[in-house]
Amino acid sequence: MRLLLFGSLFPAMSRLVFSGMLLFGFAPHVAFAQAPVPVETTMENMLSAIQSDSLAAFVSSGDPAFKAGITEEIFDNISESLGSRLKQGYTAKFLTQLNQQGFTVYLWKLEFKDAGDDVLVSAAIKDGNVSGFWLR
């Protein structure tokens, strides 16, 4: 924000300062981060499984504990609450990844075409398998 305000007061000087920052590697951190393709694919497949009400597809990328922990009842609740909204259309925006307790946790924001509340998706991955998947 300061650069924008500075630029509006002193446009030529701000371009010079910003160009210098880029030249010397001091550019403001602008991240256009993306999850690794296999992780992105896994998340999309899990959301598709919710839409099609397929527990087997939903847990297919999970580790043994994840597969054992997602019961038909749990999955039915997820599918009932989110399936129809997913079918109407959504956009998934990757936010970031975190390292937590030996897992890499990936976060996405789901924005729905129905203009209802957004959902935060968290997927904990270890050794290429899903160990946790939360929808908030």
N, C-alpha and C positions, 0 to 999 in steps of 0.2 A: 504494500500500500504506500509506503514512503516513496518508493521509486516512482510510482504513478503520480503522487502529489508533487514530487520534485520535478518530474517531467512536465507537468502542466505549467509550472512556474518558469522553468528554465529548459525548454525543449532541446536546444542544441547541446547544452552541457550534459543533460541526462543521457542523450544518445552517446556522447563521448564516454561517459562513465560506464554505461551499460556495455558498450563495445569493448572497453578495456577489461571489464569483468569477464566477458566471454573469452577474450584473447588470453587472459591469464588464469582462466579456470575458476573464477569466482562468481559464476552465474548463480542466480537464485535457484534453489532446488525446485525444478519442475519435473515431476515424475509422471511418466506415462507408462506406469508399471503394468505388467501383464503376468498372469500366472503362467507357469510352464504349461505347454500344450497338453501333456497327459493329465495334469491336475484339472485344467479347464474342461477337458473332455469328460473326466470322471464326474465333476460337478454337474455338467449339463446332462449326462446320462442319469444321474440320480434325480434331477428335477424331472426328466422325461419319465422316469419310473414312477414318480409321484403322480404325474398326469395320467399315466396309463394304469395306475393302481396295481403295479407289479412289485410285490415284496422281493421276489427273487432277483429282479433286475436292480432294485434299490441296494441290496446288500452284496451284490456280486463283486464289488471292488473292496469289500470290507475285510478286515482281519478276522480271525476266528471269534474274538471277544465281541466285535461289532455285530457279526452275523448272529451270534447267540443272544445278544442283548436287544435286538430289534424284533419284538414280537409282532404277530399279526395285529393285535389290538393297538399297539403303539403306531404301527405303520398306517392302519386304517384311520386313526385320528389325524395323522399328518396329511394323508391323502384327502380326507373329507374337508379339512380346514383350508388346504392350499391348492388342491388339484384343479378346481374350477377356475381359480384366479390365474393359475399358470396356463391353462388352456386358452384363456382370453388373450394372452400375450404378456410378455414381460421383457425387460432389458436387464441383463446382469452386468454390473460394473465392478471390475476387480478393484479392491481398495489397497490391500497390502498383505504381507505375510509376516508372521511372528514365529520366533523360536521359543517354544515353551515346553519344558520338562522332557526334552528329547524328541518332541514332535514339531513338525512344521505346520503351523495353523494358517490357512488361507482364508481371507475375508472378502466377501462380495456384497454389494448392495443390489437387491432386486427391486426394480421399479415396475409397477404393474400398469397395464393399459387401462384398467378400471379406475385409475387415479386414487385408489385406496392407499392404505398405509404401506410403506416400504417394508421390506424384510431384510434383515442381516443374516447372511449365510456364513457359517464358520465350518471349515472342514479341517480336521486334524489328520495329517498324513504321516506315516512312518514306514520306511522301507517299501514305498509304493502302494501301501494299503491304507484304506480309510479306517481310522480308529475312532473317529467321532464326527458327527454331522449335526449341526444345530441350526435351527431356523428361529430367529427372534424377531 
